[in-house]
Amino acid sequence: MAEQEPKKLHVAVFPWLAFGHIIPFFELAKQIAQKGHKVSFISTPRNIKRLPKLPPNLQPFVELIELSLPRVDELPENAEATMDIPNHIVPFLKKAFDGLEQPLTMFLNRSTPHCIIYDCGPYWLPQISSKLGILSIYFHICSAFGASFFLSNVLANRTEFPNQALLQKFEHKNISAVHYVQNESGVSDVCRFLEPVLGADVFATRSCMEIEGESLKSIENHLCKKPVIPVGLLPPSLKFNDNSNDGNWDKIQKWLDKQEKGSVIYIAFGSEVSLSKEHFDELAMGLEQSGFPYFWVVKKQNIPANSDFVESQDDGIENMLNKQGVLWRTWAPQMRILAHKSIGGFLTHCGWSSVIESLQVGCPLIMLPFQNEQGLVARFMEGKKVGIKVPRNEDDGNFTRDSVSKSLRLMMLEEEGKAYRRQAEEMSKIFCDRKLHQKYVDDFVHYMETHRPAIKH
């Protein structure tokens, strides 16, 4: 007798207001919808409008739910994501985010989903989902290695992280100073991480056993003591649509095509990193000094005021060119650029999505982490021999143009760099294995199907 197909689920999805979080959540939502389940993807109006367009076949299954972000005086108008504001304003975004508690509760009460997949931030949500009888799933979009490190320290009530082998002194200072203090939102970042994790029925994470098996076992057996389910790495598609207006791809491709194979350094630091004038200029001069052609995606928050390097360029065009490289000032299709044959290395802040995209195409990492778990990701990838860290001052985290230039030359020219490039190509076999990562998604969806609660509210 054929096994009966499980009844369709209704899954609510609620990411934090940062596009480094929203996009992986959206990708997971699409994977769930692919199975014919209904998904309510919940965010604010402006963020919903900025989402990639849903494929026609998924549109009947994904409902985009807009909850208006409450007004907070210190928050600029139309600021609905971290990319819209400088770092020091983010606590006020968190305060506004907490104002979504009531409208979200009303939506959940009205729409009766079986499960809610949520992010760090809503420390108040597990209690609501429990009261409404909804299966609560915390989804960690960063590395399991980083989650294991933070959980082991936070649960042990450590306000200073003791393992000096994993973080440099300046990274310890930054994390301890920022995350344990009650900020302008009225709640500490530790609380915003810990309460959603401990209150969840399930800990899901964007990872896989083949890369982070030890960390995943540690989280499940010693830290969370609840089901820990890797959903795979959710690698983006490498099938590019040539008919789409993909971030001025024609212009970018024309420049990349002129460069020698494996000769270009790609540089991008995500949507949240704010570079100081000193860091920006040292980095720029290090790139020039290295002699390699480069393609640098600079966003508003990446460019400090009065940068000598930027002011020396003709900024009358949207992408500034000089003899050696390109400074691209609008959105760029990162996956498409990394996959181009001319790219030989990725100078990155070590956001988990960026690392996944780079290693998916076997591109080695030159790592310059700035905040949160990025230093841990860099240390982990250094251990995997797929990247090198730019040397920095132990106390203040400063680096020089010489350290940037030497790191680039080591990766691109020296024997040691060849070994890293070979290892990155080897690891790409796991990162780009779509069948492997689809199996993780299938298992995750199966868990939700078999653990659906009886809706009582």
N, C-alpha and C positions, 0 to 999 in steps of 0.2 A: 504494500500500500504506500503510495507516495506521501512524503512528509508534507503536512499542511503548511502552506505559506503563512508566516506570522502576519497578524493584523498590522496595518500601517501605523506608524508613530506620528505624534506631533512633538517636535523638538523646538524649544526656544533657545536662541543663541544671543548672548549678551557680552560683547567684548568691551574692554577699556577703551577710552577715547584717544587712541594713538594708532596711526596707520600701520606701524610695525606689529600691532596686535590685531587690528581690524581685518587686514588682508588674510593672515593665516586662519582666523575664525571664519571668514567668508569662504575660503577654500574648503575648510572642513564642512561648512554648511552645504556647499554644492555637492560634496561627496555623499553626504547623507541624503540629499534630495535625489541624487542619481539612483538611489535604491527605491524611489517612489514614496519616500516619507515626506510629510509636510514639515517645513522649517519656517519658523518666524524669526527673521534676523532683525534684531532690535538695536537701533542707535539713534543719533540725533539727525534732524533733517539735512543739515549740510553734509554730514558724513555719509548719509545714505545716497545723496546726489553724487558724491565723489567715488562711489563704488564702481568697479568695472562692470560692464553690461553683462547681464546674465545670458547664457546661451538660450535660444528659444525653447529647447526641449526641457529646460529646468524651470522656466518661468511659471508654469502652473503649480510647481511644488514649493517655491520660495516666496514668502510674503515679506516684504520690506516694511518694517514697523518703525515709524518716526515718533520719538518722544522728545518734546521740546525741552531744551536745556534751560533750567531755571536761571534767572538773572542774578549775577554776582557783580557788585559794583567794580571790583578791581579787575574784572575780566573784560577785555576788549569786546566790542560788538562783533558778532559772527565768528568768535573764537570757539570752536567746538572740538578741536583736536590739539594734541601737543605740537603739531607742526605749525599751528597758527600763532604760537606765542613763544617768548623766550623762557628758559628753564625756571627763572625765579617767579614766573607767574603760574607755573603748573599747579602749585598747591591750591590756587583759587579755582582752577579747573576741577580739581578733586572735590572741592567744596560744592561746586555746581553739580557735579556728577552725583553726589550724595542726595541732591534734591530730586533725582530720578527715582528714589525709593518708592514714593507713593504712586506715581503713574505706572511704574513697572508692576507693583503689587496689584493694582487695578487691572492691568492687562492680563497678568497671570491668572487672576481670580476669574476673569471673564472668559479667557480662551482655553483654559484647562489643558496645558501641555503635559505630556507624560514626563518629559525631562527638560532640564535647563542646563545648558553648557555655558559657564561663565568664567570670568577672568579674575586677576588680582584687582583689588580696588573696592568692590562692594562687600565690605565686612559685614553688612547688615543682611545680605541676601540668603545665606544658608538657613537662618532662622525662619525666613518667609517661606522658602521652598519646603522646609520640613513641615511647617504648619499647614501648607496647602497640599501636602502629600505628593510633591513632585520630586522625582529622582534628580539629585543635584550632582553635577559633574564639573569639577574644577579643571580647566584646560590650560596647561602651562605651555606657552608658545616658545619659551627659551629652552636652553639645554637642560637635560636631566642632571648633568654634572653640577651645573650652577645651583639648581634646586636642592640637590643633596647637600651641597656646602652650606647654603643659607639655612636650610631646615635644621641641620645638625647643630649649628651655632645658636640659632634663635631658640630652639627647643631646650638647649642647655642653659638658656638665659645669659648668654655671653654678649656683652655690649662691645667687646673688642674681639675681633676674630684672631685666634691664636696661630693658625697655620701659616707661618711666614713663607713657607715653600710655595704656596699657591698664589698669594697676592703680594705685590710689592708694598713697601711702607706707605707710600702716598695713596695707594688704593685702599688700604686698611683705614686710613684716616678719612678718606672721602665717604666710604660706605658707613663707617661708624657714626660720623658726624651727621650725615643726611638721613639715614633710615630709622634711627632710633628716637629721633626728636619729634615731638608733636609739632606739626607745621601749621600754617595758616588755615588748613582745612579742618583743624581741630583733632586730627587723628595722625598717628605716626605711620610711616610706610611699612614698618614691620607688622603693625596690626592689619594693614590693608592686604598684606601677603598671607599672614598666618591664619587669620580667621576664615577667609574663604577656603583655604586648604584644609584646615582641621574640621570645618563644618560640612565639607562635601561628603557625599556617599562614595564618590569615585575620584581618583586623581588620574586624569588623562594628560598625556604629554606628547609634544611633537618630537618624537625620538624613535629609536629602534634598538633592539637588543644587540644587533650586529655592531653598533657604534658605542652605545652607552649601557650595555648590559649590567655592568657592576653597579652603576649609579641607580639604575631602575630597581634592582634587587634591594639596594640599601634603603631607598625611599619606601618601598612596600614593606619590607621585613622589620626595619628598625626605626623608621621615622614616622610615616603616616599610619602604618598598620591598618591599611584599607586597600581595596583593589587598585593597583597601579597599571594603567593600560596605555602602552605606547600606540599612537595612531599612525606611526610612520613619519617620515620627514616631509610629507606633502610636497614633493618636488614639483616645481612649475613645469609646464609643458615646454618642450623644445621644438614643437611644431609652430612655427611663426606664420602669421597671416600677412602675406606680402601686399594684400590690398588694404590693410588697415593703416590709418595715419598714426603710426606707432612712434610718437615722440620725435618727429622729424628724422625718422630712421634713414631716409634717403641721404640727407646731409651727413649724418654720422657715418653711415656705411661708406660713403664716397671718401671720407678722410681715412677711415680704418683700412680700406682696400689699398691705399697708397703705401701703407707701412709694411715692413718685412714681417714674416711669420714669427710670432712669439716675441716681438720686440717692444710692444707697447705696455706701459703700466696703466692700469685702470684704477682710478681713485674715487671713492665715494664713502661718506660717513653717515649715511642715513638722514632721517628727517629731524632728528632731535639734538645731535651734537652741535654745540656752539663753540667755535674755536676762538681763542684769544688772539689778539693781534700778533703777539710773539710767536705763538704756535703756527698760525697761518703763514706768516712770513718765513719762518724757519723751514716749514714744510715746502713752501713754494721754491725757496732757494735750494733746498736739498734736491728737489726734482730737477731743477735746471742744472745743478752741479753733477747729477748722475749721468747726464747726457742721453738718457732714454727718451723716446717720444712718449707722451702721456695724454690721457683723456681724463680730465678731472671734472666730476659733476659737483658744482658748488651751489648750495642753496642759500637762501637769505641768511639763515641763522649760522651757516658755516663761514660767512664773510664778515669779519670785524670791520668796524668803521676805521677809516684812515689807513687801510693796508697799503704799504708801499708797493707791493706786487700788483695789486689790482689797479691802483691809480696809475701805474706805469703803462697800463694797457689801454687800447682804444675800446671803451665800453659802450660805444654807440651801437653795437650789434648784440644780439641776445647770446651768442656764443663767442667768447673772445679767443682769438687765435694769436699765437706768436710762431716763431720759426720752429720751435720744438714741440709744442703741444697745444691742446685745446682746453679752455675753461668753459664748461657748458653750464649755462645759468638757468635752464628750465628743466622740467622732468625729462629723464632719459630712460629708455628701455634697458634696464640693467642686465636682465638675463640674456637678451639678444646681443648686447655688447660683449659680455663675458664669453659667449659662445663663438665669437668671431675669431678666426685663425690668427689674427695679428696680436691678440692679447696674450702676454706672457706672465703677468702677475697682477694680483689684486691688492692694493694698499687699502686696508679696511679697518673700521672701528670694531669689527667682530660682533656685529649684530647677528643673531642666530640665522635669520633668513638670508643674510648676505653670505654667510659661511656656507650654508646649504647650496645656494645658487652657484657659488664659485667651485665648490668641490664636485658638484653635479657634472661640470664640464672639465674636471681635472685641472683647474687653475689654482696654482699655489698661492698662499697668503703671505703678505707682508703686513704685520699686525700692529695697530696703533690704537688700543682700546682707551676709552675715555670715561665710561660711567657704568653703574649698575653691575650686571654680571659679565660685561664684556672682557674684563681682565681674566675672569675664570675661563671663559670660552677660549681666549688666546692661550692661556696656560695649557688647557686640554688639547688644543690643536697642535701646540708646540710638542707636547708629549706624543702625539700621533705622527710627528715628523712630516706634517703637510704645510708648515708655515714657520716663519721666524718673527720674533718681536723686535721692533725698533728699540734699541737701548735708550733708557731714560734715567734721569736723576732719581735716586731712590726716595729722596725726601719730598720733592715738590712735583715730580712727574714731568719736568721739562725735558726737551730733547733738542738736538742741534741739527743744523743742515747737514753736517758731516755724518751724524749717526743715521739720518734718513738716506743720504747718498750711499753710504757704505752698505746699509741693509739691502737697498735696491740692487747694488752691484753684486753683492753676495748671491742673492736669489737668481739674478739674470745671467751672471757670467761665470761664477766660480763652481768648482766641483761639488762643494757642499750644497749649493743651490740645485744642481742637477739631481741630487738624491731626493730633495724635497719635491721637485717637480715630478719625479718618477713615482714617489709615494702618493702624491695628489692624484695622479692618473690612475694608480691602482685603487685608491679609495673611491674614485668616481664610479667604480663598478657597483658599489653598494648604494651610493647617493643617487645614481640615475636608474636604479633597478625599479621600474614602475610596477612590475608584478609583485615584488616584495612589499612595496609600500601600500599597494592596493590591498594586499592580504591583511595588513595591519588595520586599515580602515574597515575592511569587511568584518574582522573580528570585533572591532569596537562597536560597529552598528549591531552586530549579532548580540553583543552584551546588552545593549539598550533594549533590543527586541525581547530578550529573555528575562530582563529584570524590570520590565515596565510596571509601574505601580498601578493599583486600581485607583482611578481618580475619584476622590470623595468630595471635593469642594464644588 
